[in-house]
């Protein structure tokens, strides 16, 4: 088998003084990279914040539009309910008026029947009263006549 050469083994190791400068350059590179990343992150934060603000504004506008739409629908439903209630009141009022008219007619018929019955009873009562009075006068006449006969018989 063939060995794969190690790339780090082939490179010579720099002396320690050069390593110090290498660390300094690396540190500067890291700081520059941090600053770049920080500014990119800051830019992303601003973009995200701006996007969030835009979404909030859009949500407010949508909520406002939805409130107006729902309010309009509710107003339409209220108007429809008023119209239906008015029509129902008219219909019920008409039905009640019809029932009142029917009851008036029925009451008029009942009053007419009561008046006829009253006249009939008064006529019968008048005729019976007349017969009663006539009978009482006749009985009174018979009693007077009998008394006259009895008195005449007693005198004799």
C-alpha positions in Angstrom: 0.0 0.0 0.0 1.1 3.5 -0.7 1.2 6.0 2.0 -0.5 9.3 1.7 1.9 12.0 2.5 0.9 14.3 5.5 0.7 17.9 4.3 1.7 19.3 7.7 4.6 16.9 8.0 6.1 18.2 4.7 5.9 21.8 5.7 8.7 23.1 7.9 7.8 24.5 11.3 8.5 28.3 11.6 10.6 29.5 14.4 8.8 30.7 17.6 9.4 34.4 17.0 7.5 34.1 13.7 4.7 32.3 15.5 4.1 35.3 17.8 3.6 37.5 14.7 1.4 34.9 13.2 -0.8 34.9 16.3 -0.9 38.7 16.2 -2.0 38.6 12.5 -4.6 35.9 13.3 -5.9 37.9 16.2 -6.2 41.0 13.9 -7.9 38.8 11.3 -10.3 37.4 13.9 -11.1 41.0 15.1 -11.6 42.1 11.6 -13.8 39.0 11.0 -15.7 39.8 14.2 -16.3 43.4 13.1 -17.4 42.3 9.7 -19.7 39.6 11.2 -20.9 42.2 13.8 -21.8 44.7 11.1 -23.4 42.0 9.0 -25.4 40.8 12.1 -26.3 44.4 12.8 -27.4 44.8 9.2 -29.4 41.6 9.4 -31.0 42.8 12.7 -31.9 46.0 11.1 -33.3 44.2 8.1 -35.3 41.8 10.3 -36.5 44.7 12.5 -37.5 46.6 9.4 -39.3 43.5 8.1 -41.0 43.0 11.4 -42.1 46.7 11.4 -43.4 46.3 7.9 -45.3 43.1 8.9 -46.7 44.9 12.0 -47.8 47.8 9.8 -49.4 45.4 7.3 -51.1 43.5 10.2 -52.5 46.8 11.6 -53.8 47.8 8.1 -55.3 44.3 7.6 -56.8 44.4 11.1 -58.3 47.9 10.4 -59.6 46.7 7.0 -61.1 43.6 8.6 -62.7 45.7 11.4 -64.3 47.9 8.8 -65.5 45.0 6.8 -66.9 43.2 9.8 -68.5 46.5 11.0 -70.1 46.9 7.6 -71.4 43.3 7.7 -72.7 43.8 11.2 -74.4 47.1 10.1 -75.9 45.3 7.1 -77.2 42.5 9.4 -78.7 45.0 11.8 -80.5 46.8 9.0 -81.8 43.5 7.7 -83.0 42.6 11.2 -84.7 45.9 11.5 -86.5 45.4 8.2 -87.5 41.9 9.1 -88.7 43.0 12.6 -90.7 45.8 10.9 -92.2 43.4 8.4 -93.0 41.0 11.2 -94.7 43.7 13.2 -96.7 44.7 10.2 -97.8 41.1 9.6 -98.6 40.5 13.3 -100.5 43.8 13.4 -102.5 42.8 10.4 -103.3 39.4 11.9 -104.3 41.0 15.2 -106.5 43.5 13.3 -108.2 40.6 11.5 -108.8 38.8 14.7 -110.2 41.9 16.3 -112.6 42.3 13.4 -113.7 38.6 13.7 -114.2 39.0 17.4 -116.2 42.2 16.9 -118.4 40.3 14.4 -118.8 37.3 16.8 -119.6 39.7 19.7 -122.2 41.5 17.5 -123.8 38.1 16.7 -123.9 37.1 20.3 -125.4 40.5 21.3 -128.1 40.1 18.6 -128.9 36.6 19.9 -129.1 38.0 23.5 -131.4 40.8 22.4 -133.7 38.3 20.6 -133.7 36.0 23.6 -134.5 38.9 25.9 -137.3 40.1 23.7 -138.7 36.6 23.5 -138.5 36.2 27.3 -140.1 39.6 27.9 -142.9 38.8 25.5 -143.5 35.5 27.3 -143.2 37.1 30.7 -145.6 39.8 29.7 -148.2 37.3 28.4 -147.8 35.2 31.5 -148.1 38.2 33.8 -151.2 39.2 31.9 -152.7 35.7 32.4 -151.7 35.7 36.0 -153.3 39.1 36.7 -156.4 38.1 34.8 -156.6 34.9 36.8 -156.1 36.7 40.1 -158.8 39.2 39.2 -161.2 36.4 38.2 -160.4 34.5 41.5 -160.9 37.8 43.4 -164.3 38.1 41.6 -165.3 34.5 42.5 -164.2 35.1 46.1 -166.3 38.3 46.3 -169.3 36.5 44.7 -168.9 33.5 47.1 -168.7 35.9 50.0 -171.8 37.7 48.8 -173.6 34.3 48.5 -172.4 33.2 51.9 -173.5 36.5 53.5 -176.9 36.2 51.8 -177.3 32.6 53.0 -176.4 33.6 56.5 -178.9 36.3 56.6 -181.7 34.1 55.7 
